[in-house]
């Protein structure tokens, strides 16, 4: 895993200075295989239909990657955490929270979901399935620190990762270009990035009387195969017709 931390000097205030960060290397992230029931039928965009080529899924840093800032001067947030579910997925795909924090699932989809929670890699439910209708919310509490998966009994391909543990610090929102920003007092900090519940990048940064810039180069999970290359875009796919 390649990690790079760059620090540059700029004019700042006497008490707080900006830390500007960038996520790089998202092409190294690829979704893990998802087990589905034998008779389950995927959505029309997931099944070959003879007209459109299926492209390999790719990570979206804005939707799928969670960034957290830690350090001696960063207090852990124990306020309720809300995760929106939109388009059949969480935003972000990995949710970071401190143990004992209430998690609110906000179903913004037009369809209902039947959410439940398991420990990562297991099938025993630690939070039972319960229907969450469209435009409604559900609150859940994780039993202990650890990594969990939020699943949907109605949609087997739905997964959202929940990481509960001490030292989660402040969660930072990255935009579609992978940029994030924080205002901090002088001190030493660590920035971490998570994808599918696993830490994929970490870098240290020091704020000492000036602005700091940190670049996080993301890597694949240990032992994971390389991500499949995405299929090239085809601007003419709307004009294709199925041969009879």
C-alpha positions as CSV (number, residue, x, y, z in Angstrom):
1,X,0.0,0.0,0.0
2,X,1.5,3.3,-1.0
3,X,0.9,6.2,1.4
4,X,2.0,9.7,0.8
5,X,1.7,12.7,3.1
6,X,2.6,16.2,1.7
7,X,2.8,19.3,3.8
8,X,2.8,22.8,2.3
9,X,3.1,26.2,3.9
10,X,0.3,28.8,3.7
11,X,-1.1,31.7,5.6
12,X,-3.6,30.6,8.3
13,X,-5.2,31.9,11.5
14,X,-3.5,32.0,14.8
15,X,-5.7,29.2,16.2
16,X,-6.8,26.9,13.4
17,X,-5.5,26.0,10.0
18,X,-7.0,24.1,7.1
19,X,-6.0,20.5,6.3
20,X,-6.8,19.8,2.7
21,X,-6.9,16.2,1.7
22,X,-7.2,14.1,-1.5
23,X,-8.0,10.5,-2.0
24,X,-6.1,8.9,-4.9
25,X,-5.9,5.4,-6.3
26,X,-9.6,4.5,-6.2
27,X,-9.0,2.3,-9.3
28,X,-7.4,-0.2,-6.8
29,X,-10.7,-0.7,-5.1
30,X,-13.1,-3.4,-6.4
31,X,-16.3,-4.7,-4.8
32,X,-16.1,-8.1,-3.2
33,X,-18.2,-11.0,-4.6
34,X,-21.8,-11.1,-3.3
35,X,-23.5,-14.4,-2.7
36,X,-27.1,-14.6,-3.9
37,X,-29.9,-17.2,-3.6
38,X,-30.0,-19.8,-6.4
39,X,-33.3,-18.6,-7.8
40,X,-32.7,-15.0,-7.3
41,X,-33.1,-12.8,-10.4
42,X,-31.1,-9.6,-10.5
43,X,-32.4,-6.2,-11.7
44,X,-32.6,-5.7,-15.4
45,X,-29.4,-3.7,-15.5
46,X,-27.5,-6.5,-13.9
47,X,-28.5,-9.3,-16.3
48,X,-27.1,-9.7,-19.9
49,X,-29.9,-8.8,-22.3
50,X,-28.2,-9.0,-25.7
51,X,-28.3,-5.2,-26.1
52,X,-26.1,-3.6,-23.5
53,X,-22.7,-4.8,-22.3
54,X,-22.3,-5.1,-18.6
55,X,-19.5,-3.0,-17.2
56,X,-17.4,-4.1,-14.2
57,X,-18.5,-2.2,-11.0
58,X,-16.1,0.5,-9.7
59,X,-15.7,2.3,-6.4
60,X,-17.1,5.8,-6.1
61,X,-15.0,7.8,-3.6
62,X,-17.9,10.1,-2.7
63,X,-20.4,7.3,-2.1
64,X,-18.3,4.3,-1.1
65,X,-15.2,5.5,0.8
66,X,-15.3,6.8,4.4
67,X,-12.6,9.1,5.7
68,X,-11.9,9.6,9.4
69,X,-9.5,12.0,11.2
70,X,-8.0,11.1,14.5
71,X,-5.6,12.7,16.9
72,X,-5.1,13.8,20.5
73,X,-7.1,17.0,19.9
74,X,-10.0,15.3,18.0
75,X,-13.0,14.4,20.3
76,X,-15.0,11.3,19.4
77,X,-18.5,12.1,18.3
78,X,-21.2,10.2,20.2
79,X,-24.1,11.9,18.6
80,X,-26.6,9.8,16.7
81,X,-25.3,8.9,13.2
82,X,-27.7,8.9,10.2
83,X,-26.9,6.9,7.1
84,X,-29.1,7.7,4.0
85,X,-30.1,4.8,1.8
86,X,-30.7,6.0,-1.8
87,X,-30.6,4.1,-5.0
88,X,-30.4,0.8,-3.2
89,X,-27.1,1.7,-1.4
90,X,-25.8,3.5,1.6
91,X,-24.1,6.9,1.4
92,X,-21.3,6.3,2.3
93,X,-20.9,2.5,1.8
94,X,-18.9,2.3,5.1
95,X,-20.3,4.0,8.2
96,X,-18.0,4.8,11.1
97,X,-19.3,5.3,14.6
98,X,-18.3,4.9,18.2
99,X,-19.5,2.0,20.3
100,X,-22.9,2.7,21.9
101,X,-23.9,5.3,19.2
102,X,-27.4,5.0,17.9
103,X,-27.5,4.5,14.1
104,X,-30.5,5.9,12.2
105,X,-31.2,4.3,8.8
106,X,-32.9,6.8,6.6
107,X,-34.7,5.0,3.7
108,X,-34.9,7.6,0.9
109,X,-35.8,5.0,-1.7
110,X,-39.3,4.7,-3.3
111,X,-39.4,1.1,-2.2
112,X,-39.3,-0.5,1.3
113,X,-36.3,-2.4,2.6
114,X,-36.1,-5.1,5.3
115,X,-32.8,-4.3,7.0
116,X,-30.9,-6.5,9.4
117,X,-27.4,-6.6,10.8
118,X,-24.7,-9.4,10.9
119,X,-21.1,-9.5,11.9
120,X,-18.8,-9.1,8.9
121,X,-18.4,-12.5,7.2
122,X,-21.2,-14.2,9.2
123,X,-24.9,-14.9,8.7
124,X,-26.1,-14.8,12.3
125,X,-28.3,-11.8,12.8
126,X,-27.3,-9.5,15.7
127,X,-30.1,-7.0,14.7
128,X,-33.3,-8.7,13.5
129,X,-34.9,-7.9,10.1
130,X,-37.6,-5.3,10.2
131,X,-39.4,-3.6,7.4
132,X,-38.4,0.1,6.8
133,X,-41.0,1.6,4.5
134,X,-40.2,4.2,1.9
135,X,-39.4,7.7,3.3
136,X,-39.2,6.3,6.9
137,X,-36.4,5.8,9.4
138,X,-35.3,3.0,11.7
139,X,-32.9,3.2,14.6
140,X,-30.5,0.4,15.5
141,X,-27.8,-0.1,18.2
142,X,-24.8,-2.4,17.6
143,X,-24.1,-4.8,20.5
144,X,-20.3,-4.2,20.7
145,X,-17.3,-2.8,18.9
146,X,-16.5,-4.6,15.7
147,X,-17.3,-4.6,11.9
148,X,-20.8,-5.4,10.8
149,X,-22.8,-5.6,7.6
150,X,-26.2,-4.0,7.1
151,X,-28.1,-6.2,4.7
152,X,-31.6,-6.3,3.2
153,X,-33.7,-9.4,3.2
154,X,-35.6,-8.2,0.1
155,X,-32.5,-7.3,-1.9
156,X,-29.6,-9.8,-1.5
157,X,-27.1,-7.7,-3.3
158,X,-27.5,-4.8,-0.8
159,X,-24.7,-4.4,1.6
160,X,-23.5,-1.6,3.8
161,X,-20.5,-1.8,6.2
162,X,-20.7,-0.5,9.8
163,X,-17.4,-0.1,11.7
164,X,-17.9,0.5,15.5
165,X,-14.8,1.1,17.5
166,X,-12.9,3.6,19.7
167,X,-10.7,6.3,18.1
168,X,-13.1,6.9,15.3
169,X,-12.6,10.6,15.7
170,X,-14.2,13.0,13.2
171,X,-15.7,11.7,9.9
172,X,-14.9,13.9,6.9
173,X,-17.0,14.0,3.8
174,X,-15.1,13.5,0.5
175,X,-16.5,14.9,-2.8
176,X,-16.6,13.1,-6.1
177,X,-13.0,14.1,-6.8
178,X,-11.9,12.6,-3.5
179,X,-11.2,16.0,-1.9
180,X,-11.9,16.7,1.8
181,X,-11.3,19.6,4.2
182,X,-10.9,20.2,8.0
183,X,-9.9,23.1,10.2
184,X,-7.6,22.1,13.0
185,X,-5.4,23.5,15.7
186,X,-1.7,22.8,15.7
187,X,-0.9,19.1,16.4
188,X,-0.3,15.7,14.9
189,X,-3.2,13.8,13.3
190,X,-3.9,10.7,11.3
191,X,-6.3,10.4,8.4
192,X,-7.7,6.9,7.5
193,X,-9.9,5.7,4.6
194,X,-12.2,2.8,4.8
195,X,-13.8,0.8,1.9
196,X,-16.2,-2.2,2.5
197,X,-15.4,-2.0,6.2
198,X,-11.7,-2.4,5.8
199,X,-9.0,0.3,6.3
200,X,-7.5,0.9,2.8
201,X,-5.2,3.9,3.5
202,X,-3.6,5.8,6.4
203,X,-1.4,8.8,6.5
204,X,0.0,11.1,9.3
205,X,-0.1,14.9,9.0
206,X,1.2,17.7,11.2
207,X,-0.3,21.1,11.6
208,X,2.3,23.6,12.9
209,X,1.3,27.2,12.3
210,X,0.4,26.7,8.7
211,X,-2.0,24.9,6.3
212,X,-1.3,21.2,5.7
213,X,-2.1,19.0,2.7
214,X,-2.4,15.2,2.8
215,X,-2.8,12.8,0.0
216,X,-4.1,9.3,0.8
217,X,-3.3,6.7,-1.9
218,X,-5.8,3.9,-1.5
219,X,-4.9,0.2,-1.8
220,X,-6.6,-3.1,-2.1
221,X,-7.5,-5.1,0.9
222,X,-4.7,-7.6,2.0
223,X,-5.0,-10.8,-0.1
224,X,-7.7,-9.4,-2.3
225,X,-7.4,-9.9,-6.1
226,X,-6.8,-6.9,-8.3
227,X,-9.9,-5.0,-9.4
228,X,-11.3,-5.8,-12.8
229,X,-10.8,-3.0,-15.4
230,X,-14.0,-1.2,-16.2
231,X,-15.5,-1.7,-19.7
232,X,-15.0,1.3,-22.0
233,X,-18.0,3.6,-22.3
234,X,-20.0,3.3,-25.5
235,X,-21.8,6.5,-26.5
236,X,-23.8,4.6,-29.2
237,X,-25.4,2.0,-26.9
238,X,-28.7,3.7,-27.1
239,X,-28.8,3.0,-30.9
240,X,-28.2,-0.7,-30.6
241,X,-31.0,-3.2,-31.3
242,X,-31.2,-6.8,-30.4
243,X,-30.9,-9.2,-33.4
244,X,-33.8,-11.6,-34.0
